[in-house]
Amino acid sequence: MAEKKERKKRVVGWRENAALPDLKIKQVIAKIDTGANIATIDAADIKFFTRKDVKYVKFTVKKRNNTVRKTSAPLAGFKRIRSSNGDVERRPYIKTDILMDGITKNIELTLTDRGPMDYTMLIGRKALGRRWMVNPSISFLTSPNGKSKKNGKSKKK
């Protein structure tokens, strides 16, 4: 029998740069959150519409540098999400590609107002999959296109 070749896990820091090419977002700073199950992004002005019998969601992504990107995507459905404070929220979600560390992966991305939070996007365990391992003492090890940085920044608060 042929042996299954095991992929080497790549290391990411607790914060990383990512891109969402389907949404035309070239770069977003994301917090890698192993306590979260799926990914979420800071979205405002969420509106639903139908085009040719397909349900879509239109929304504005608010980045922390005060830039915004208006975008839309087919609505994949709704998920019940329990936040860190224990509240349960019904959130719309989409399926989209994420580009991180030179790797493109299709993920489920929930949309919610993350207004007071520090990061535009959270990347949870399901989005990370088995491909990446998190080093919580370092940040910004990679860029979306995969060009590795020599030294990540140490964790300072």
N, C-alpha and C positions, 0 to 999 in steps of 0.2 A: 504494500500500500504506500501511496505517496504521503510523505510527512507534510503536515500543515506548517507552513512557514509563519513564524510569529513575528508580528510587526514590532519594532522597537518603539516604546512609548516616548513621546516628545514632552519636554518640560515647558510649562507655562508658569508665569508668576500670578500673584493674586489680583493684579490688574494687567490688562493687555489691550492692545489696539486690535480692532476687528473691523471688517467691512461687511456690508450687506448689499451685494451687487444688484440683486433683483429690485431693491428699493432705491437704488442709485445713491447709497450712502457709502462714500469712499473710506471713511474712517470714523470710528466711534470708540471711546474709551469704555471698556467693559470691565466690571468686577466679576472675577471668577468666584462663584458662590457654590461650594460643594454641599451646602445645606439646602439649596433650592433644587427642585427636581428639574424644571425646564427653564428656558430663557424667557426674559421679559424685556421690553423696551419702554421708555418714557414716551407716551403718545397722548396727544391732546386733540380736541375737535374731532372725536371719533364719530363717523357717520356711516350708515349702511345704505347700499343701493344695489339694484339689480340691473345687469346688462346682459341681454341675450340669455335669459333664464339662469344666469350665474350670479350668486350673491357675492358682493364685494364689500370691503371696508376701506374707507378713505380716512386718513389721519395725518397728523402733523407730528414729526419727531422733533423733540426739543433737545438739542445738545447743550452741554454745560458751558460752551463758549458763546452762548446766546444766539446761535444760528438755528434755523429751523429748516426742515425739509418736508414739503407736502408730498404725499405719496399715496398709493392705493395698491391693494392686492386682493386676490380671491379669498373670501372668508372660509376658513377650514372648519369653524365651529366655535363652541364656547367651552371653557374649562372652569371648574370650581377650584380656586386657588386659596390656600390658607397662608396668609401673610405671617411675617415674623412676630407680629403682635397677637396672632391667634384669630384675627378676623377672616371670615370666608367671603370671597368675592367671585362673582361670575364674570370672567373676562373673555373677550373675543380673542381668537388666535388665528394665525396664518402659518402657512408652511413656506419657508424661504431659505435661500442659501446663505450661509455665513462663510466668510473667508478669514481664516486665522492661521498664522504660521505657514502660509503657502498652501493650506489645505482647504478645500471647499467641501462643506457638508450641509445637507438639507436638514433643517431643524424646525421644530414647532416654536413659535415666538408669540407670547401673549402680549396684549396691548393694555397698558394702564397708565394712569397719571402718577408718575414717580416724583412729582414736584419737589418735595423737601429732601429727597435722597441725593447722595453725592454723585452717583454715576448714572449715566443715561441708560445703560444696559446691564443686565445681570445674565451671566451664562451659567446655567445649572448643570447638574450631573448628566442628565439625559443628552443635552447638547454636547457636552464634552465627550461622552461615550467612553470607549476604552482607549482612545487614541492619545489622549493627553494625561499627564500627571501634573499636579499642582505643587509648586514650591511656594509656600505661603510667606517666606522671608524675602522674596524678590518680586519686583514688578517690571513690566515692559521688557520681557525677554525677546519678544518677537515683534514683527510688523505683520500687517495683513498679508502682504505678498510673500512672506516667508523669509525675508532677509533677516537673519539672526543678528541680534545685537550682542556685542562682546560681553558687556556687564549689564545686568539688570540693576535697577535702582533698589537700594535697600528700603525696607518698610519703615517709614517714619510717619508719625502722626503728630 
